[in-house]
Amino acid sequence: MIQITAFDRMGRFRNDWLNARYHFSFAEYHDPARMGWGPLRVWNDDTIEPGQGFGMHGHRDMEIITYVRRGAVTHQDHLGNEGRTEAGAVQVMSAGTGILHAEYNLEAEPTQLFQIWIEPNQLRVAPRWDQRSFPKSARSGLLVPLASGRPGDDQALPIHQDAALLGATLMAGQSVTHKLESGRRAYLVAASGRYQVNGREVAARDGVSVSDEDALTISAIEDSELLLADLP
């Protein structure tokens, strides 16, 4: 089963500094048919204006992945972590027993990012934060694990769940295949480009829910920057 949710049909929020689209129910957007996909609970598509951001606030028992598509985001938390994550890089925060953090765009241009929340398979762990750069050139024609709790994904940022977020950059005409083990599902989003998945055409920033498929063959119609969540 492959279900495509078009970008313009997603939940939305806009004020003077944030333009957001919600793939799943979030904040005041509620769709009982879209409460998540397996342990994937949130996939927000955020554009943050310069000098603006999310002030200090808290989370508990959630794996929060930030994938920066344009610009950069600057992180601070009550544990003393500080860092700037720029386009092509990923940050992961395990909220665990509780963490207070702030995320700001301190750049001169808008920052665009995906904010992804995955429910953990371990509760009340010690909170932590980390970031890592994943150059797009190293993902050319390949699905590379960016954040993962699966054995063997040692170069990925760790999360507390049997799941993985993988990224690829495909030139027009390139293809990549991802096998799904029995009982697993996937969620697929392109930051840019246009592609086909198992013959179904998908535009940038659409959401693709996948279940009961043995494998996904992803073929770029245009140069594409792709993310795929492999989920239990």
N, C-alpha and C positions, 0 to 999 in steps of 0.2 A: 504494500500500500504506500503510495506516494501522494501526499496532500500538499498543495502549494497555496500559501496565503500571501496575496499580493500586498506590497508595501502600503499602497493607498487604502487598504482595508483594515489596517492595524489601529490599535488604540493610539491616541495622541494627546500630548500636552504641550502648551507653549506659553511662555511669559516673556519678559523683556531680555532674559539672558539664556534661557534653555528652550530648545526645540527638540522634543522627544517623540519617538514612536515606540509602542510597546507590542512586542510579539505575543505576550501573554498578559493575563490580568495583572494589573499593578496599580497601586495607589487608588485613584478614583475611577480608573478604567476597569470594568468587571465584565467578563464574558465567561459564563459557566462552562462553555465548551472549550475554553482555552485557559486552563488553570496551570498549564505546564506540560511537559513531555517527559514522562518518567521522572527522574530526579532533577531534570532541568526545570527550574521554576521561573526564571526571569531571563529575558533577552531584550534589553533596551538599546535603542539606536539613538544616541544623544549627540546633539551639537551644542557646545557651550561657548558663549561669547567671551572675548578677551577680558581678563580681569575679574571673571566671575567663577562661581562654582558652588559646590555643596559644602556648607559649613559643618562644624564638628557635630557628628551624630553617631549613634551606636548600632551595632549588629550583634547577633548571637547565633551560633550553630548554623553557619552558612559558609559555603566556599564561593568567594566573589572574585571573578576574573574580569579584568579590564583589558580590552584589546584596542589599542590606539591606532586609528586609521589616518588621522591628519593632525598636525600640531603636537601638543604634549599636555600631560596632566601632572600636576605636582601633588604628592601625597604627604600627609602628616598624620600621626596617630599618637595615642596616649602612651604607647610603649616606647616612644622616642624615635621611631622610624621616620625618616624623611627621604623622599626621592622624586625624581622627575622621570616620567616614562614617556618616551616620544614615539612617533609613528613607526610602526614595525616592531615595537616592543610590547611586552605583556607584563602585567602585574597580577599577583594572586594574593588575596587576603583570606586566611582562615579565621573566621570570627570566633569560633570555639566558645569558650566561657564568657566572652564578651570583649568587644574592642570599640573604642571611640576613634573616629577618623574624619578627616576633611580632604576633599579633592577639589583642586582649583585649576583653572586655565590661566596661567600667568604669562601666556604668550601674547604676541601682537596680532594674532590671527585666530579665527574660531578653531576650536578643537572638536574633532569628530571621533567618537569611540563607540564600541559595543560594551555594554555592561551586562555580564552574564552571571547568574546565580545558580549554583548547583547544591541541592540538599546533600549533606554529608552522610556517610555510613558510620561515622563515629561522632558521638555527642560529647560536649564538655571537654574538648581538647584544649591545649594551650593555644591562645591566639598567636598569629604570626603574619608577617608580610614579606614579600620578596618580589623582585622584578628581574626580567632577563630580556636581552635583545635577540630577535630572531630575524636576521637579514632576509629580505625577500629573495635575494639571489640564491640563498641556501634552500629555499622552498620551491625553486623553479621545477615544475613538472612532478613534484613530489608532495605527498601529504606528510607533514612533519609534526610530531607531537609537540604542542606548546605548553599545555598543562595536563597533568595526568596522574591518576592513582593506580594505573595498571603496571604490573611487573614488567621490567625491561625498558620502560620509557625514562631512562636515567637522565637524559638531557632536558627533559621537560620540567617545568615548575610543578612541584608536588601538590596534590589535593587529596582530601579525605573522601574518596568515592571511587568505585570501580568504573571510572569514566575517563574519557580523554577528549580534549579539544585539539584538533589538528588544523593546520593551515597549509595552503598551497597557492602558488601563483602559476597560472597557466597562460601561455601564449595562445592566440587564436589558432585553432586546429589541434592543440594538444589535448590529450586525455589522460585520466588517471582512474584507477579502479580501487575501491575500498571494499573489502569483504566484511560482512556482518556475521558474527557468530549467532548461532541459534538462540532465539529469545531476546536478542538485543535490538535496539532501535537507534535512529540517528536523527539529527537536526542539522540542516545545511543552510548557510547564508553566504551570499557573495557581498563583499564590501564594495566591489566594482565589477563591471563587465556584464556579460550575458553568456549563458551556458545551457547545456542539456544534462539532465540526470536521468539515466535509463530511458532516454528518448523524449523526455518531457522538457520543454523549454522553460527557463527560469530567468527572470531579470534581476539586476542588482538589488539587494536589500529585501527581496522577497524571502519568506521563510518556508522551508521544505521539511515536513514531518515524514519520517520514513519508518515503517515497520513491516515485518514479514517479507523482507527482501534478503536474498543470500548475499548480494553484492550490489554496489553502486558504481556505475560507470559514468564519470563526469567528463564532459567534453566541452571545451571552451569554444563558443561562437565568436566572442571578442576576447581580448586580453582580460583576464579575470583574477581577482584576489578572493580566495575562498576560505571559509571556515566550516569545519564539520565536527559536530559533537557526537561521539560514539558513546551510547548510554545503555545501562542495564534496563 
